[in-house]
Structure formats: C-alpha cells, structure tokens
Amino acid sequence: MDQKDLEYFKDLLSQRLEDLLNQADDTVSGMTSVKENFPDPTDRATLESDRNFMLRIRDREHKLIKKIKKALDRFENNSFGICDRCGEEISIERLKARPVTTLCIDCKTKEEARERALGL
C-alpha cells in the first residue's frame, strides 16, 4: 500500500473517531437533561424503549471506537493493512468497506465458515 492510501485511511479513521466521540457527548448530555413526567404509562414506556435503543446503538459505537483506536495504533507500528492471520496485504477494496479490519477477505471467509460449522 502506498503512502497516499495510508494517509487516506488514517484521515478517514480519524474523522470517523471524532464524529463518534462527538455523538457520544451529545447522547450523554441528552440523557442527563430534565426528566419528564408522563401521566400516560404508554408514553413513559415509549421513552424508556427509545432510551434503551439509543444505549444499544451507543454501545455498538463504543466498540467501534475501540476498533478505530486499534486501527490507528496499527499505523504507528506499520501493520495497518496487513492481515493478522496470514501476513498478506489486505486489499484496498476490503479496507474501503471496513477500514478497521484485521483480516484479509480469504482469512475472514475461512473464519466465518469455521464459526458457522461450530455453531458460533
């Protein structure tokens, strides 16, 4: 992978990380705002359901933040874009689809097939 591609992915990941961190701040401030008192239990249940949904989304985003930080660390040790399993270079197309990936498409396909076979 050439330097131009590395810079593209580093900028992409850095921007995505910044966006996710900003959204997380908005969620925290939104959940600590004034508590509303609903006379109708259905309205209250809807609010709680929406909050639970938002928390699940934020939990997934938190996991993505960790993956992005690990991917940015791989730039520092020159291992970004290299498959953890086979050591081959991960294709640009795969990195564009999933820039936090650590496996090439062949190794990921084998891993998924093994997981399906084991029922994981």
Protein Blocks (a to p, Z undefined) as FASTA:
>chain_A
ZZklmmmmmmmmmmmmmmmmmmmmmmmmmmmmccdddfblklmmmmmmmmmmmmmmmmmm
mmmmmmmmmmmmmmmnopghiafklopacdfklmmmmmmbcbdfklmmmmmmmmmmnoZZ
